[in-house]
Amino acid sequence: MKAKTYDRIATAVFYTVALSVMLLLFLIVGYILYKGLRTINLNFITSSPKFMETGGGVAPQLYNSFCMLVLSMVITIPLGVGAGIYMAEYAKPGKITNFIRLCIETLSSLPSIVIGLFGFLIFVNRMKLGFSLLSGAMAVTVLNLPSMTRLSEDAIRGVDPSIKEASLALGASKWETIYKVIIPSAMPGLITGTIISAGRVFGEAAALLYTGGMTTPELRFDILNPLVRNSPLSPLRPAETLSVYIWKVNSEALAPDARQIADGASALLLIVVFLFNFFARYLGRIFHRHHEGSK
Amino acid sequence: MDKNDIAIIKSKRKSELIGKSYTTACGMLIIILTLSIFFFIASKGVATFTTDHVSIFDFLFSSTWAPEKIGSRGQPYVGAAIFIAGSIIVSIFAVLVSTPISICSAVFMTEISPKLGEKFLRPAIELFAGIPSVVYGWIGLSILVPFLRNTVGGLGFSLLAAGIVLTIMIFPTIASVAADSLRVLPSDYREAAYALGATRWQTIKGVLIPAALPQIFTGVVLGMARAFGEALAVQMVIGNSIKFPQGLTDPTITLTSIITMDMGNTVAGSAWNNALWSMALLLLLISFGFIILIRRISKRGD
């Protein structure tokens, strides 16, 4: 009988822990949204931060976050998918492949602050790009490349081998098969994976402190020449993102309503990251249904 | 074969060559990137020992942090022991608290109620993983720190606050690895244990967790690596005072916090700045060490 009692106690403990974890998430998310949604309004997301007075918004930071996201994905996707194809199709088992795997694992476990410092040394100083959108985007690329490679490799390996064999049997070359058959079939996995890693770019801050910079010039939306520093299209302007701004507001707090700004910005950040996740999951489900339906 | 066929074959060969070279170059880029990170961080990080003549022993074990002062042998006082201790203590705290919670959640998802687990707990864990670290830091700063100040006393900014924030941050890492490792166990294990008359708890404790232990340990090491390298969330709540903590409620500082705060305000090439790069190198080597450890574990499991 004793064993049964222990079993019941254990079950109760497991339920309690699981419930507490969910409750904690609910409280955290609820708190951020509750506090943040009181601050978020049209003015907050469309106006610039104010120095030493209340009522500032986060428009440039929000815009910079999106620019950072787009630019870094433009660099990350071709490199990551390329490396993924290499690992799944061309790499032969052996020392080099094994070494690449070690590199991928090492890169993906590096603290993001260390990657930020590497970006500072190479992109900011050596390549003389300064604190800029481009430096930041490249640092985030280094951060995301291992996961992008891994998810591309998985998506490509997940493609039914009979499709590949059929294409090869019809006389297509290996590259034609990859390009015209394997990649389109792997697309659902590639897209959902990409969206999730895009969400991560949006929340990243430590790697951007010393690459993307902690300032933002006044953006003039009438200047479209990307070579001008104030142009919203310039990749060489310093670009403080929303998550960097949350950190800076807390440590420097030059505005009297720093708390409200941080509340609003955190909620905004969370909403965008969650939207990315839900969107990825939604697409994943659609792809899945489509796939099932075609059988 | 007529001319047309030869042209097609030629163009196929050309595209094959381009495709193969491009993807191979991407694969090589990963190697180059990793090696250059090591090379460049190391080349900056060794300056403390080569140009400033600080001994490695002093850097690792001395607690005198006064980089603007010069000692009798002309070397600056850049002992990093306090930062190293802070990083180690706070990550160990996080792992110790997070591991049991993570394992319980993983067991719940795979053994107790897979239905509720799949529907609620797994999405919850994924959302936890998606919350950006500055948001964790901000919650720590705005809820946890005042809460600790009012309940356990002190400033609130403390080792405890940072430990709790990290506990939550590494929970998804450990829990998802542990859940995966339990999920892939052959169902024979469970059936054999039940057939011998074991209760569910006895099966979990005596069969399933021991069988999944190497993989669970991998998850713990990954969590530890994440805790060790986390910068902003910790910096926001740990208090950043350069002294050894006397207890859990004392403020202290970590390697990542001092790098985050001082890298921007120190002159490149100064002893102070060099010491920060040495700490970055140390972080790099430690995280590489964690990866080697994980490889060892998984090799033994095979």
HADDOCK unambig.tbl for C-alpha pairs under 7 A between the chains (distance, minus, plus):
assign (segid A and resid 3 and name CA) (segid B and resid 199 and name CA) 6.94 0.50 0.50
assign (segid A and resid 4 and name CA) (segid B and resid 199 and name CA) 6.81 0.50 0.50
assign (segid A and resid 7 and name CA) (segid B and resid 199 and name CA) 6.40 0.50 0.50
assign (segid A and resid 7 and name CA) (segid B and resid 200 and name CA) 6.43 0.50 0.50
assign (segid A and resid 7 and name CA) (segid B and resid 201 and name CA) 4.95 0.50 0.50
assign (segid A and resid 10 and name CA) (segid B and resid 201 and name CA) 6.33 0.50 0.50
assign (segid A and resid 14 and name CA) (segid B and resid 104 and name CA) 5.71 0.50 0.50
assign (segid A and resid 14 and name CA) (segid B and resid 108 and name CA) 5.87 0.50 0.50
assign (segid A and resid 17 and name CA) (segid B and resid 101 and name CA) 6.72 0.50 0.50
assign (segid A and resid 17 and name CA) (segid B and resid 104 and name CA) 6.66 0.50 0.50
assign (segid A and resid 17 and name CA) (segid B and resid 105 and name CA) 6.64 0.50 0.50
assign (segid A and resid 18 and name CA) (segid B and resid 105 and name CA) 5.47 0.50 0.50
assign (segid A and resid 18 and name CA) (segid B and resid 108 and name CA) 6.80 0.50 0.50
assign (segid A and resid 18 and name CA) (segid B and resid 121 and name CA) 6.96 0.50 0.50
assign (segid A and resid 22 and name CA) (segid B and resid 121 and name CA) 6.54 0.50 0.50
assign (segid A and resid 22 and name CA) (segid B and resid 124 and name CA) 6.32 0.50 0.50
assign (segid A and resid 25 and name CA) (segid B and resid 124 and name CA) 6.85 0.50 0.50
assign (segid A and resid 25 and name CA) (segid B and resid 128 and name CA) 6.96 0.50 0.50
assign (segid A and resid 79 and name CA) (segid B and resid 26 and name CA) 5.66 0.50 0.50
assign (segid A and resid 82 and name CA) (segid B and resid 23 and name CA) 4.54 0.50 0.50
assign (segid A and resid 82 and name CA) (segid B and resid 26 and name CA) 5.59 0.50 0.50
assign (segid A and resid 83 and name CA) (segid B and resid 23 and name CA) 5.57 0.50 0.50
assign (segid A and resid 83 and name CA) (segid B and resid 26 and name CA) 4.68 0.50 0.50
assign (segid A and resid 83 and name CA) (segid B and resid 27 and name CA) 4.55 0.50 0.50
assign (segid A and resid 85 and name CA) (segid B and resid 23 and name CA) 6.40 0.50 0.50
assign (segid A and resid 86 and name CA) (segid B and resid 23 and name CA) 5.07 0.50 0.50
assign (segid A and resid 86 and name CA) (segid B and resid 24 and name CA) 5.74 0.50 0.50
assign (segid A and resid 86 and name CA) (segid B and resid 27 and name CA) 6.23 0.50 0.50
assign (segid A and resid 100 and name CA) (segid B and resid 30 and name CA) 6.85 0.50 0.50
assign (segid A and resid 100 and name CA) (segid B and resid 31 and name CA) 5.98 0.50 0.50
assign (segid A and resid 103 and name CA) (segid B and resid 30 and name CA) 6.72 0.50 0.50
assign (segid A and resid 103 and name CA) (segid B and resid 31 and name CA) 6.04 0.50 0.50
assign (segid A and resid 103 and name CA) (segid B and resid 34 and name CA) 6.00 0.50 0.50
assign (segid A and resid 104 and name CA) (segid B and resid 30 and name CA) 7.00 0.50 0.50
assign (segid A and resid 105 and name CA) (segid B and resid 291 and name CA) 6.93 0.50 0.50
assign (segid A and resid 106 and name CA) (segid B and resid 288 and name CA) 6.00 0.50 0.50
assign (segid A and resid 106 and name CA) (segid B and resid 291 and name CA) 6.31 0.50 0.50
assign (segid A and resid 107 and name CA) (segid B and resid 34 and name CA) 6.46 0.50 0.50
assign (segid A and resid 109 and name CA) (segid B and resid 225 and name CA) 6.95 0.50 0.50
assign (segid A and resid 109 and name CA) (segid B and resid 287 and name CA) 6.53 0.50 0.50
assign (segid A and resid 110 and name CA) (segid B and resid 284 and name CA) 6.60 0.50 0.50
assign (segid A and resid 110 and name CA) (segid B and resid 287 and name CA) 6.08 0.50 0.50
assign (segid A and resid 111 and name CA) (segid B and resid 229 and name CA) 4.41 0.50 0.50
assign (segid A and resid 111 and name CA) (segid B and resid 230 and name CA) 6.49 0.50 0.50
assign (segid A and resid 113 and name CA) (segid B and resid 231 and name CA) 6.62 0.50 0.50
assign (segid A and resid 114 and name CA) (segid B and resid 280 and name CA) 6.14 0.50 0.50
assign (segid A and resid 118 and name CA) (segid B and resid 37 and name CA) 6.19 0.50 0.50
assign (segid A and resid 118 and name CA) (segid B and resid 41 and name CA) 6.61 0.50 0.50
assign (segid A and resid 173 and name CA) (segid B and resid 12 and name CA) 6.58 0.50 0.50
assign (segid A and resid 173 and name CA) (segid B and resid 16 and name CA) 6.92 0.50 0.50
assign (segid A and resid 174 and name CA) (segid B and resid 16 and name CA) 6.83 0.50 0.50
assign (segid A and resid 175 and name CA) (segid B and resid 15 and name CA) 6.95 0.50 0.50
assign (segid A and resid 175 and name CA) (segid B and resid 16 and name CA) 5.05 0.50 0.50
assign (segid A and resid 175 and name CA) (segid B and resid 19 and name CA) 6.01 0.50 0.50
assign (segid A and resid 203 and name CA) (segid B and resid 132 and name CA) 4.70 0.50 0.50
assign (segid A and resid 204 and name CA) (segid B and resid 132 and name CA) 6.71 0.50 0.50
assign (segid A and resid 206 and name CA) (segid B and resid 231 and name CA) 6.64 0.50 0.50
assign (segid A and resid 206 and name CA) (segid B and resid 232 and name CA) 6.42 0.50 0.50
assign (segid A and resid 243 and name CA) (segid B and resid 134 and name CA) 6.39 0.50 0.50
assign (segid A and resid 246 and name CA) (segid B and resid 134 and name CA) 6.89 0.50 0.50
assign (segid A and resid 247 and name CA) (segid B and resid 134 and name CA) 6.34 0.50 0.50
assign (segid A and resid 266 and name CA) (segid B and resid 135 and name CA) 5.72 0.50 0.50
assign (segid A and resid 270 and name CA) (segid B and resid 131 and name CA) 6.48 0.50 0.50
assign (segid A and resid 273 and name CA) (segid B and resid 130 and name CA) 6.88 0.50 0.50
